[in-house]
Every structure is written in C-alpha cells, then in structure tokens.
Amino acid sequence: MCIRDSNIRAIGFDETYIRGYDLYLIDGLDFAYIKNSLRYKIADSEIDWGKWMPLEGWKRMPVRIYIVANGDLGYVNNPFNFETNDFANRMLIGGGFGMDFVMYYSRVIRIELS
C-alpha cells in the first residue's frame, strides 16, 4: 500500500533535516528531531579596512572563527509505506564537524562535514 499525499511530509523538507541525511526525503505522518551544535571559539579578531572602505560603519570588520561539533537525532512514524522507505520507523542519528566564520556580526560562512 502506497499513499501519495502532500500532507505526509516529514524530514528532508525545508529546514527539517538531519545532518548526514541531507539528500534524503523521509515521508511520514508525524516526526520528531533534535539538532545540537557545540561551538568553541578559536579566533576573535578585527580587520581594519581603513581607506579602502568608503562606508564608515563597515571600516572595521570583526572576525570570529568557531570549531563546531554537531549531533542530530530524529524519528519518522510512517505506518503505511515503510517498505519503500528504509529510513522510516527507525531512529536516525547524524552528526559531524565543521567551522563557522562570523563576520559583520550576522554574516556566517559555514563549512560542515557530516
């Protein structure tokens, strides 16, 4: 029995993903997931652009670098078509390491390996 309905979306759609399972769509009636990250600051400095930057508020760029450890956990309940979806009805564990580069307070460049 296979049910196709747009209301049974679970992990893999929009921002609901588990790191390491980024490329998979896991359908189900309901789901739960937890995303955890542990960050440690390894650099906190500032770049002075001086005369190269004409805007006064942007002449000094703060730069912070963090190393990151990620751990995610999730579960999708799908009682109907679990034969065709290997990841439904089982605990999904994902994680990895990465680096975050934070500039101008809200601009983040993130590099992750899951």
C-alpha positions in Angstrom: 0.0 0.0 0.0 1.5 3.3 -1.0 -0.1 6.6 -0.1 0.9 9.8 -2.0 -0.2 12.9 -0.1 1.4 16.3 0.3 0.4 16.4 4.0 2.7 13.5 5.0 5.9 15.4 4.7 8.5 14.8 7.4 12.3 15.0 7.5 14.1 16.4 4.5 11.7 19.1 3.5 12.6 22.8 4.0 14.7 23.2 7.2 13.8 19.9 8.8 16.8 17.8 8.0 19.3 15.7 9.9 22.9 16.3 9.1 24.2 13.3 7.2 20.8 12.6 5.7 20.6 15.9 3.8 19.9 14.3 0.5 17.0 12.1 1.7 13.3 12.8 1.9 11.6 10.7 4.6 7.8 10.8 4.5 5.6 10.1 7.5 2.5 11.0 9.4 4.5 12.6 12.3 8.1 13.1 13.2 10.5 14.5 15.9 14.0 15.7 15.6 16.7 17.4 17.7 19.6 19.3 16.3 22.5 20.0 18.6 25.7 22.0 18.0 28.7 22.6 20.3 30.9 25.6 19.3 34.3 26.6 20.6 35.8 30.0 19.7 39.3 29.7 18.3 39.8 33.2 17.0 38.4 36.6 17.7 40.0 39.5 15.8 39.2 42.5 13.7 40.2 43.6 10.2 40.6 47.3 9.6 39.8 48.2 6.0 40.9 51.8 6.5 40.8 54.0 3.4 39.7 51.0 1.2 36.2 51.1 2.6 34.2 54.4 2.0 31.4 53.5 4.4 32.3 54.5 8.0 30.2 51.7 9.7 32.0 49.0 7.6 35.6 50.1 8.0 36.2 47.6 10.9 35.1 44.0 10.3 35.0 41.7 13.3 36.0 38.1 12.5 35.3 35.2 14.8 36.1 31.6 14.0 34.5 28.6 15.8 35.0 24.9 15.5 31.7 23.0 15.7 30.7 19.5 16.7 27.1 18.5 15.5 24.8 15.8 16.7 21.3 15.2 15.4 18.6 12.7 16.3 15.3 12.0 14.6 12.4 9.6 14.1 9.7 9.4 11.4 6.5 7.5 12.0 5.1 6.0 8.8 2.8 3.0 9.2 1.7 2.9 5.6 4.6 2.7 3.1 7.6 1.9 5.2 8.6 -1.0 2.8 9.6 1.6 0.2 11.4 4.0 2.7 14.4 2.5 4.5 14.6 5.4 7.0 11.0 5.4 8.3 10.1 3.9 11.6 13.7 3.8 12.9 16.0 6.1 14.9 18.1 8.3 12.7 21.4 9.5 14.1 23.6 12.0 12.3 26.4 14.3 13.1 29.7 15.7 12.1 32.3 18.5 12.5 32.7 21.9 11.0 33.9 25.5 11.2 31.9 28.7 11.4 33.3 32.1 10.2 31.3 35.0 11.6 31.8 38.4 10.0 30.0 41.7 10.5 28.0 40.2 13.4 25.4 38.4 11.4 27.2 37.1 8.2 28.2 33.4 8.7 30.2 31.1 6.4 29.7 27.6 7.5 31.7 24.6 6.4 30.5 21.1 7.6 31.4 17.5 7.1 28.7 15.0 8.1 
